Amino acid sequence: MYVSRVHSMYKIQLMVILLLALGVYFVIPSKGEVSMPLFYGCFGVMLLSNYIYFKAKKKENYLDFDSIFILIYCLVGFSTTFFYFDYDIFRAIFLNFPVDEEYINRGNILFLIGLLAYMLGSMRTVRVKKVERKRRIINTNFLIILVFCFIAAFIAFGGIDHYRTHYNTSLQKVENPIVVYILLLLVTVAMALIGTEFYNKKINDEYKISKLSFAALFFIIGILLFIGNRTAASQILLPIICLYTLFFRNIDFKKFLIFVGVGIPFMWLFQQIRSGADKFELTNPIMIILDLTIPMRNTYAALDYVSAYDHTYGESMLINIFGTIPFMASFLVETFPQMPLGSAELLTDYTHSRAGTPDNFQIGLGTTIVADIYLAFGLVGILLLMYFMGYMVNRWLVKSRQLNYYSIIILCAVLGNAIFLVRAGYFHAFRFMVWAVVLASINILLQRKWRR
């Protein structure tokens, strides 16, 4: 009873902070000069909210989706404005593209509101019925065979050269679009395999995890890091590390900080290697997270776009949602050519058209989860969707601890996108979740047929 009362007290504190943030959002002008006192206030409230939230959660294991997502979210949303009055650095962290500076105040507040909504959703009580059932080992041979097949196909169809030349512009470009789909299938099969292997080990201590399959996974992770595809590498590596810490070895806060302190420079190093740089230069520590800072400018671009053209009311999210069904995304693009491909593409094109960027200098400028939601549904969307996300992630975590098989598979897909999701569309992980569950279901169905 006392623990429940304390937990409710923390929730009330976060709700009060959210109401104050909403009050500030409605009071400040939609456009205006950048207010550093307002930013420092947002930053301080962000730190206070994190303190309250993690104190309420009382985590035994910090190396989970929650901690990684919130860390990346705060880095993306609250790091760039520090350098506003240092013109050279501020322009550099946005690749010298023009920034809608008049929306920075509102963008910072929106990020704070989204964070608080996520935290409140995550703190909502999850009621799960305990079902007593005999759990059986799930054979993983089918998934292991698929992993080896897709690794072989990725290499055979030129996946290494495709991505090496994609990231290193000094090399002659080699393109083979099929390797993109092969890699996507490889990642989702890996997620289903990882979740199943850890599930088996957790329900039976005597179960031996397939060393051969995990050796293959670490082999492809190494290749992906070598060619510069850090996203796909992390989508396979994070579920392995995080499920291991969840089930077998908790990571406390100090060890989590060490993991982050090593991981971020490590990823920056591979970014430099993939570009073919002769020497590694770091003019300012903020440049280590350049991949995280660049998309933030599209948060401000989303505010400008909405003020000029209104919200898309979900249209900019449809490609990510229907992309779950094979070939449906390309069908929609061909049938409805005016449909936006997503917030990243829409806002990137919007920026290039306003800036008059020459075709040979046009690059993808990304998006953020806040920009994606705001572009589609505005403030209400940020409140509801971020709250729902926090609740569902916590629900999958609770059910995974209770050894609900499909929750573990979904958690793998979510963990794999913990780093990338902040600078992607809201439904970015949806395809990985659905495909991983489908593959896990097919594996179980095949196992039942073989038994017969």
N, C-alpha and C positions, 0 to 999 in steps of 0.2 A: 504493500500500500504506500509506504514512504517513498520507494523508488519511483512508483507511478506518479506520485504527487510532484516529485522533483523534476521528472521528465516533462510533465505538463507545465511546470514553471518555466523551463527552458523554451518550450514551444511558444508560450505566451510572450516571452521576451523577444523571440524572433518575429512573432506576429506584430508586435508593437513597432519593431524596427522597420518591418515591411510597410506598415501603414505610414510611418514617418517618411520613408523613401517615396512612397506614392504621393504623399503630400507635397514633397519637394518637386517631384516630376510634374505635377499639375500647376505648381506655382511659378517655376522658372520658365522663361520664354522658350518656345520651340527652337528658336535660332538666337544666337548671341555670341558675344566675345567669350573666349575661354576663361573660365573662372578657376584659378588654381586653388583658392580656399575651398571651393565646392568640391574639386577633385580630391584634395587632401581629406575632406570630410567623408567622401565616398570611400576612399582608401581605408581610413580609420574604421569606418563602420563595417567594411568588408572584413578587416582583421578581427574586430569584435564579434561579428557573426560567426566566423570560423571558430573562434575560441568557445563561444556558447554551444555551437553545433557539436564539435568534437568532444566537448565535456559531457554533453548530453548522451552522445552515442557510446562513450566508454569502450572504444574499440580495443579488442585484443590483437587484431591483425590490421595493420594500416596499409598493407600492400594489396589493396582491392580497387575496384572501379571507382568507388566513392572518392577516395583520397586522391587518386591519379586525376580523375576528371576535374575535381574542384581545384587542384593545384594548377592544371593547365588552363582551366577557365579563368582563374585569377591572374595568371601570367598574361594571357591574351587580353583580358579586359582592363587590367589596371597597371600595366607596365609602361605603355607608350606615352601617356600624357606627362609622365615625369620629365620627359625630354622636350616638352613643347617649346620652351624658350631657348633651347640649343638647336638653332635652325638646321645646321648641317646634319646632326645626328637624327633629328626628327624627320627630315626628308629621306635620309638614308634608310631608316627602318621601314619606310613605305616605298622603297625603291625609287624615290624621287617623283612618284606620281602625285598629282594634286590631291589634297585632302580637304574634305568639306568641314573646315575648322569650326564653322558656326554651329555644327551639330555635336561637337565633342562633349559638351556638358550633358546633353540629353542621352548621348550614347553611354556615358559612364553611369548615369542613373539607371538606364535600362539594364546594363550588365549587373548592377547591384540587385535590382528587383528580380531578375532571372535567377540569380544565385539564391536569394532568400526563398523564392518560390520552390526551387529544387530542394532546399534544406527542409522546408516545412513538409513537402511531400514525402521525403525520406523518413521523417520523424513520425509519420502517421502509423498507428499501430497496425501490424499485419496479423490478421487472424487466419490461421491455417489449421484445418482439421488433420489430426494425426490419423493416418491410415495404417493399421498393422497388417503388413503383408510380407510374405517371404520373398526376399530379393534374390534374384539369380544373376550369376555372371553373364554378361553379354559378350558374345564372341565378336571379335573385332577384325577377323581375317578379311572380310569384304572391304572394310574401310582401309586396312593396311594395303591391300592390293591396289585400291584406287589411288592412294597417296603415291605409291611407287610409279604407277602408270602416269599420273599427272606430272610428277617430277621429270620422268623420262621425256614426256611430250613437251614440257616447257623447254627443256634443253634442246631436244631434237628440232623443234620448230623455231629455234633462234631467239629464245627469250633473253639470253644473256646479252647478245649483241643489240637486241631491240632496246633494252633499258639502258645499257651502257651508252649508246649513242644518243639516247633521249636526254640523258642528264649531262653528258659531256659534249658540248657543241663543237669542240675541236675535232671530233671524230666524224667520219662520213656517216650520215644517218642511215640506219637500217630499220625498216618498219615491217611488222607482221602483226596485224591487229588480232589474229587468232590467239596469240600468246597472252593477251590481256584477259580473255575469257578462260584460258587454261589456268592462269594464275588465280583467277577468282574462284574457280572450282577447286583448285588445290588448297587454297586457304580455308574454304568452307568445309571440305572433307577433313582437313587437319583439325579444325575446331570440333567436329563431331567425334573424331578419333581421340583427341586429347580428353574431352569430357567423358567419353565412355571408359577410357583406360583408368582415369582417376576415380570414376564411380566404382569400377570393379575393385580397385585396390582398397577403397574405403569400406566397402561392404564385406571384403574378405582379405584379411591381412596376408594370407598365404598366396594370394593372386600375384603373379609375376608380370609386371608391366613389360610390354614388348620393347626390348632394348633396341632391336633392329629398326623398328618404325620410328622411335624417337631419335635414333642416330640419323635416320634419313631426314627427319624434320630439322634437326640442327644443321645438317648438311645444306639443306635448301635455305635455311635462315642465313648461313654464312655466305652463300652465293648471292642472296638478295641484298645483303649489306655490302658486299663487294661491288655489285653493279649499281648500288645507290638507291634501291627501292626500300627505304626505311619503313614505309607504311606497311607493306605486305610482311616484312620481317617482324615487325612489332605485333601484327595481327596473329602471328603464329606463336611468337615468343611469350607475349604477355599472358595468354591463357595458361601456358605451362607453368610459368613462375607463380602467377596469382592463385591458381588452383592448388598448387603444392603448398603455398603458405596458408591457404584457407583450411585445408584438410590435415596437414601434417606438421607445419612449422610456422607459427605466427611470427610476424615481423612487427616489432614495437616501433614507436615513433622515431627514435634515434636511428634505428637501422633503415627506416623508410627514408629519412633525410640523406643518409649515406647513399642509398640506392638512387635517389634523385640527383644528388651531387655528382655521382659518377655517370649516370645515364644521360643527362643533358649534354655535357661536354663530349661524351662518347658519340652521340647522335650528330653533334655539330662536326665532329672529326670526319665522320662518314659523308657528311654533306660536302665537305671540302674535297675529300678524295674523289667522290663521284664527278665533281666538276672538272677534274683534271688539273687542279691548281698546283703550281710548282712549289709554292710555299704558303703556309697558313698564316694569315694576318688577322688580328683581332683589334680593331681600332677602339672598340668600347664593349664592355661585357654584355650589353643589350643585344649585340649582334650575334651572340651565341644562340639566341632564340628568334632569329630573323624569320624563320618559317612560321612562327606564331604571331609575330607582330604585323606582318604584311596583310593578312586577312582582316585585321581590325579596322582598316580604313574603309572596308566595304560595309561595316556597321553604320558608319556615318553616311556612306553612299546610299544605303537602304532608306535612311531617314529622309534624305534629299529626294530620292526616287518616289517615295510614298507621298511627300508633299506636292510633288508635281503630277503624279499619275494615279495616286490612290493605291490601296493594297491590292494584291493579286487574288485574295480570298481563296488561297489554297492551290491556285493553278500552278504556281512555281514549285509546289511540292509533289505534283502528280508524277513526274518522271521518276523520282526516287521511290515512290510508293509502288507504281506499276512496273518498275524495273525488276521487281521480285519475280514477275512472270517472264520467262524467257521470250525474247523477241517482242514483248509488248511495248517496251520503250521505243524501239525503232519504228514500230507500227504507228504509235501515237505521233511521233515526229513527222512521219510521212503523211499521215492523215490530217494532222493539225499543224502545219508548218509554222504558224504564228505562236504556238504554245511555247512559253519559256522553258528551256532545258533544266532550269534550276536557278536558285538565287546566285550561285557563283558565276554562272554564265551570263545571266541577265545583268548583274551588277558590273561584271567585268566589261561587257559590251557597252553598258551605259557610261562607264568611266572613259573607255577608249574613244567613244563617239564625242563626248564633251571635251576631252583633252586633245582631240585630233591626232591621236597616236598613229604613226605610220604603220602599215600592215606588218612590216618585218620586225617591228618592236612590240607588237601586241602579244602579251603573255597572260596566262591565267592569274587572276589576283585573288582567287579563293572567296571564301565567305566565312561567317561565324554562325554558330547555332542561334544566337540572338538576332542577327541580321536576317537569317532564313525565316525565323518565326515572325519577326516584326513585319517583314515584307509581305507575308501571307495574311496575318491576322492581327497585327498591331499589339498593343499593350495587353489586351485581354488574352491573346494567344500566348504571350510570354508567361503570364500568370498561370494559365490553365495547363499548357503543355509542359512547362518546366516542373510544375507541381506533380503532374501525372508521371513524368519521367522519374523523378525522385522516388515516388511511391513504388513504381513497377521495379526499378532496380533493387530497391530494398526488399521487395517481395520475392524476387528471384533469388536474392542472396539468402533470405530466411529459408525458403523452400529447398535451396541447394544444401544448406546445412542439415536439413532433414532428409537428405539424400533422395529428393525428387529428381528422377533421371533427366527429364526434359528441361527442368529448370537449370540443371547443371549445363546442359548443351546450350541453352539460351545465354546463360551467364558467360560461357566461353566466347560467344559471338560479341557480347557486350564488352567484355574485358579486352578483346582484340582491338576494339575501336575506342578504347578509353582515352588514348592520346589524341586521335584524329578527330573525334566527334565534335569537339569544341569548335574546330575550324572547318566544319562540314555542315551539310543540311541536317535537320532534325531527324529525318528518316534514313539517314545514311546507313545505320547498322541494321535496318529492317531486313534487307535482302540477305545478309549474312545469317541473321537469326532464323529466318524462314527456311533457307536452303540447308542450314546445318541440322535443323529439326527434321526436315524431309529426309535427308541422307541417313540420319540416325534411325528414323522410322523404317526406311527401306532395309537397313541392316538388320533390324529386329524381325521384320517380316520374312526376310530370307532365312534367318536363323530358325524361325518357326517351321518354315517349309522343309528345311533340311532335316529337322527333327522327325518330321512325319515320314 
